[in-house]
């Protein structure tokens, strides 16, 4: 009798799970990209304030979570996109872009806060040969919350203990630590390099 009751319970759970899976299996609406960004002219006084001569862009965080952004440059060769020579690669994989808002005297900070916008500079990427077609590929990691954050804290703590890493708070659940999820790729529009561009 007990076995039959167990079978009925498991069968019922399976039916419910299958119904839920069917309910959520339909097509999902396309999500807006986590950030939108476009390059700005070096003649823009806001863009050049306290920044160098590298290419600059304005980015907006479209989410309710903080984001970290890294960018690489791709060059169009024929109909294909290529990372090109090493001089076109920016930044290194471990490099996180620093953003500065339009408020006077604000210093650059890693990433963007929820629904925040700001300028960032590709310090190693300046003029390219005239006629070069290029675009930026941004990898955007969003701040984790809830259970994903708990899991990231646990796995991160195990990783640090295993490899003897230091420099982090002893408590992996500390509110001073921000964990970011798997990056989402966002592409800029195509840009044709013009002569005498600064």
N, C-alpha and C positions, 0 to 999 in steps of 0.2 A: 504493500500500500504506500509506504514511504517513497519507494522508488518511483511509483507511478506519479505521486505528487511532485516529486523532483523533476520528472520528465515534463509534466504539464507546465511547471514554472519556467523551465529552460526553453520549452517550445514557445511559450507566450513571450518571453524576453526576446527570442529570435525574431518573432513576427513583428514585435514593436520596433526592434532595431532595423529590420528590413524596411518597414514603413517609413521610418525616419530617414534612412538612406535614400529611398526613392523620392521623398519630399524635398531633400536638399540636393538631389542629383541633377536637377534642371540647370539650364544655362544661367550663369550669374552675370549681372551687369558689369561692364568694364570699369575698373577702378581708376580714379584720377591718379596721376603720378604723385609720389610723395613730395616732390619739389618741381617747380618750374623755374627755368633760368634762361637768361639771354645775355650775350656779351654787350658791353657798353664801350663807348668811345673814350679814349684817354683824354679827350677834351672836356669830358664831364667833370666839373670841379668837385662834386661829391665823391666820384669814383676815385679820384687821384689824391684826396685828402689823406695825408699820412701813409701813403702807399707808394710802391716802387713803379718801375716802368713796364712790368709784365702785363699781359692781357688781364682784363678785369671783367667780371660779370656780376649781375644782380640776380639773386636767387630768393625764392619765396618758399617757405615750408608750408605745405598745404594740409598738414596733419596736426592732430592735437597732442603729438608727442615730440620730444626732442629728436633731432637727426644729426648724424655725422656724414660728411660728404668727402669722397675722394674723386679725383678726375683724371682721366687719361685722354690724350689727343689722338684722333685717327685721321689719316690722310687718304684722300680718294685717288686711287690709281686706276684709270680706266673706269670700269663699272664696279670695282671692288674697293673695300675699305681696308686699310692696313695700318698697323701701329707705326709703321715707317721706321726711320732711323731712331737710335736711342735718344737723340736730341729732341725728338718729338714727344717722348714719354714724360708725362707729368701727372701727378707726383709719383714718387715711389710708392709701392703698395702699402707701406706702413704710414705714409704721410696723410694727415687729416687736414683739410682746408680750414683756414682761419677766416671768420666772417666779421665784418664791421658794419654796424647799423649807421643810419644817417645822423644820429645824435652827435653833436659836437664833442670832441675830446674822448669819445668812446674808444677803447682799445679793442683789437681783434680778439675773438674767442673761438675755440673749436666748435664747429657745428652751428646749428640754429635751434632756438627754442620753439615751442609750439606756436604755429602760425606767425613766426617771426620772419623777417626778411633782412637781407644785408648784402654788402659787397664782399667779394673775395678776389684774390689775385693769383694768377698762375705765374709765379715769380720767374720760372725758368723758361717761359714760353713768350717770345716777343715776335719780331717780324719774321715772316717766311717769304720765300720767293713769290713774286707777283704771279697771280693766276692759280696758286695752290688752293685746292678745295679741301677744307678740313671741317671737323666737327668735334665736339667734346662729348665724352661718355662719362657720365657721373654714376658712381655707385653710392647708393644712399642706404644707410643703416638706421632703422627706427628704434627708439628706446623701447625696451621690453617692460611689460607690466604683468601683474597677476601671476598665474602659474608658469608661463614661459620665463619670467624673471626668476622665480624660485628655482626652476630647473637650471637656468644659466648660472645662478649663484652656486648651486651644488656642484655642477660639472666644472666650473671655474676653480672652485676651491680644491677639488680633487686634482685638477691639472697642476695648480700651483704647488700643492704638497708633493706631488709625484716628481716634479722637476726642480723643487727647491727654490721657486721664485719668490721674490720679496717685493716690498714696496706697496703692498695693498693692505687695507685694514684687516685685522685678525678675524673679524666677523664678516663672512661673505654676504650676509643679508643687510649690512649697514646701508643706511639711506645715502651715505656719501658716495656710494658706488653706483654708476649707471651702466646697465648692460644693454647692448644693441643687438638686434637680430640680423638675419641673413640679408645682405645688401640687395636692393632693387636697382636695376639698371635704368637710367634715364638718359636719352640722347638729346643733344641740342640740334638746331637746324643746321643746314650746310652753310658754310661761310667761305666766300671767295676772297682770297687775299688780294688786296689792292696795293698799288705802289704808294710809297711814302706813308705807310701806316705806322703809327707810333704805338 
